[in-house]
Amino acid sequence: MSRHLKILVVEDDTNLREAIVDTLLLAGFEVTAASDGREALSCLSSEPIGIVVSDVQMSGLDGHALLKRVRLQRPDIPVVLMTAYGTIQRAVDAMRDGAADYLVKPFEASVLVEMVSRLLPPAEFDDAAPVAEDMRTRELLALAGRVAGTDATVMITGPSGSGKEVFAREIHRMSKRAEGPFVAINCAAIPENMLEAMLFGYEKGAYTGAHEARAGKFEQANGGTLLLDEISEMDLGLQSKLLRVLQEREVERLGGHRPIALDVRVLATSNRNLREEVAAGRFREDLFYRLNVFPLHLPSLRERPRDILPLARCLLSRHGANQILLTAAAEQRLLTHGWPGNVRELDNVMQRALILSDGKCIDQGDLHFETVEGPALMLPEEPEVQDTGGVLDADLRRREGELILETLRAVNGNRKEVAARLGISPRTLRYKLAKLRDAGVAIPC
Ligand SMILES: Nc1ncnc2c1ncn2[C@@H]1O[C@H](COP(=O)(O)OP(=O)(O)OP(=O)(O)O)[C@@H](O)[C@H]1O
């Protein structure tokens, strides 16, 4: 059932192409090869490609032209260019055009393997079917399998970290679109002013900073599935535009005048009750009905206890530790925990346990659950967006996380009140909460 992303090697020198392909196959990757840019484009539309490694000098469509086409059509796929002309200028040109990295020929096999390992998107989600041992999860998976065969829009709800995205990917994988792209966009984590351009794409010069035209997520998902993650976080203005695209089945890039026909299956997720959002006037009723054609609700992890241990083992093996055992005491502890952060929290607990364990088994002393004051408050190193400006250091970020959580508790989880008290916009608050959640912090409802 597994479906890994492949490396596409584009090289017109047969000997070199075979040598690169062999090196990558030996390193355990799945590889496909093309002898020029045009052949490469046809591989891109027919195979699950995760990264392109391409020569620059080729007749017909050369490496630079191929890079531009990939950036336009599949900006999610990194491109590495191989150049025999190791001048700084060629490398600068390649990077300016959006190459993820470059290799100067001749290069060591190990350099190629290291670069590809670093850039190839993780195959985690393509790897295996979701764990579903509990009867409730099994029933849901069976339902998902039945709806996967249709083109119906599916609305997946459930608490944060419960596996909504996993189920969305599974629906795509079981559908007749499985060989097409699966494109996800998290509506909460993208700054408001960028979401529209990312969804619908834009033409060159559509706004300051639009130096080149870009396909939006809808176009990228053509022939496949688009997941609108955390749809409830989209503002009302954009909701109307989204509704129009869904009704008309075509999209127009910002600054463009040419409608582009769409063949996209849409899935959406939300960890809020969308009916309540509609009642409160925060979500358009007509959009709700368009998206809610087939609702699937994922229960929290504590409501499907038979999933806990199989999930723990699955997560351990995902982290390369399939030999390690859980002691009976550790299993018991896992079964009695409340799991407010659901499967994501379980994953964090397992990762921490791996660090603390003796390498043979995980005992209950190795299990450290999330507390608000704990180490899980460390946020990933990332530049701040919008309101804060500048880059905050780790201490400041930790303090910021603490402040947000303290305020949340003080106002009984009222997000609007938290934003007002902290002097940030509700969207920035949602962004920061999404980041905290991704860093493994359980966010009170
Ligand atoms: N049934 C499952 N089998 C295997 N892994 C799972 C399963 N459910 C969730 N996970 C893992 O748990 C983590 C969280 O899952 P996912 O991102 O799908 O949750 P979510 O409900 O979409 O979260 P959020 O609401 O925060 O976006 C991921 O690492 C995912 O791989």
The ligand as an SDF file (V2000), in Angstrom:
LIG
                    3D

 31 33  0  0  0  0  0  0  0  0999 V2000
   -4.6870    7.0130   12.7790 N   0  0  0  0  0  0  0  0  0  0  0  0
   -3.4120    7.4440   12.7300 C   0  0  0  0  0  0  0  0  0  0  0  0
   -2.4280    6.6080   12.3480 N   0  0  0  0  0  0  0  0  0  0  0  0
   -1.1440    7.0420   12.3380 C   0  0  0  0  0  0  0  0  0  0  0  0
   -0.7490    8.2730   12.6720 N   0  0  0  0  0  0  0  0  0  0  0  0
   -1.6810    9.1460   13.0380 C   0  0  0  0  0  0  0  0  0  0  0  0
   -3.0640    8.7850   13.0780 C   0  0  0  0  0  0  0  0  0  0  0  0
   -3.7720    9.8540   13.4780 N   0  0  0  0  0  0  0  0  0  0  0  0
   -2.8850   10.8440   13.6620 C   0  0  0  0  0  0  0  0  0  0  0  0
   -1.6300   10.4360   13.4150 N   0  0  0  0  0  0  0  0  0  0  0  0
   -0.3990   11.2580   13.5340 C   0  0  0  0  0  0  0  0  0  0  0  0
   -0.6570   12.2430   14.5300 O   0  0  0  0  0  0  0  0  0  0  0  0
   -0.1800   13.5300   14.1510 C   0  0  0  0  0  0  0  0  0  0  0  0
   -1.3490   14.5140   14.0880 C   0  0  0  0  0  0  0  0  0  0  0  0
   -2.2540   14.1090   13.0480 O   0  0  0  0  0  0  0  0  0  0  0  0
   -2.9600   15.1660   12.0750 P   0  0  0  0  0  0  0  0  0  0  0  0
   -2.0150   16.2710   11.6870 O   0  0  0  0  0  0  0  0  0  0  0  0
   -3.6140   14.4180   10.9850 O   0  0  0  0  0  0  0  0  0  0  0  0
   -4.0500   15.7680   13.0780 O   0  0  0  0  0  0  0  0  0  0  0  0
   -5.1060   16.9330   12.8230 P   0  0  0  0  0  0  0  0  0  0  0  0
   -6.3610   16.5100   13.4630 O   0  0  0  0  0  0  0  0  0  0  0  0
   -5.1330   17.2860   11.3640 O   0  0  0  0  0  0  0  0  0  0  0  0
   -4.4380   18.1320   13.6600 O   0  0  0  0  0  0  0  0  0  0  0  0
   -4.7440   19.7330   13.6000 P   0  0  0  0  0  0  0  0  0  0  0  0
   -6.1810   19.9340   13.9280 O   0  0  0  0  0  0  0  0  0  0  0  0
   -3.8620   20.2970   14.6570 O   0  0  0  0  0  0  0  0  0  0  0  0
   -4.3710   20.1730   12.2260 O   0  0  0  0  0  0  0  0  0  0  0  0
    0.5310   13.3200   12.8270 C   0  0  0  0  0  0  0  0  0  0  0  0
    1.9160   13.1000   13.0860 O   0  0  0  0  0  0  0  0  0  0  0  0
   -0.0980   12.0620   12.2790 C   0  0  0  0  0  0  0  0  0  0  0  0
    0.7870   11.3760   11.4090 O   0  0  0  0  0  0  0  0  0  0  0  0
  1  2  1  0
  2  3  1  0
  2  7  2  0
  3  4  2  0
  4  5  1  0
  5  6  2  0
  6  7  1  0
  6 10  1  0
  7  8  1  0
  8  9  2  0
  9 10  1  0
 10 11  1  0
 11 12  1  0
 11 30  1  0
 12 13  1  0
 13 14  1  0
 13 28  1  0
 14 15  1  0
 15 16  1  0
 16 17  2  0
 16 18  1  0
 16 19  1  0
 19 20  1  0
 20 21  2  0
 20 22  1  0
 20 23  1  0
 23 24  1  0
 24 25  2  0
 24 26  1  0
 24 27  1  0
 28 29  1  0
 28 30  1  0
 30 31  1  0
M  END
$$$$
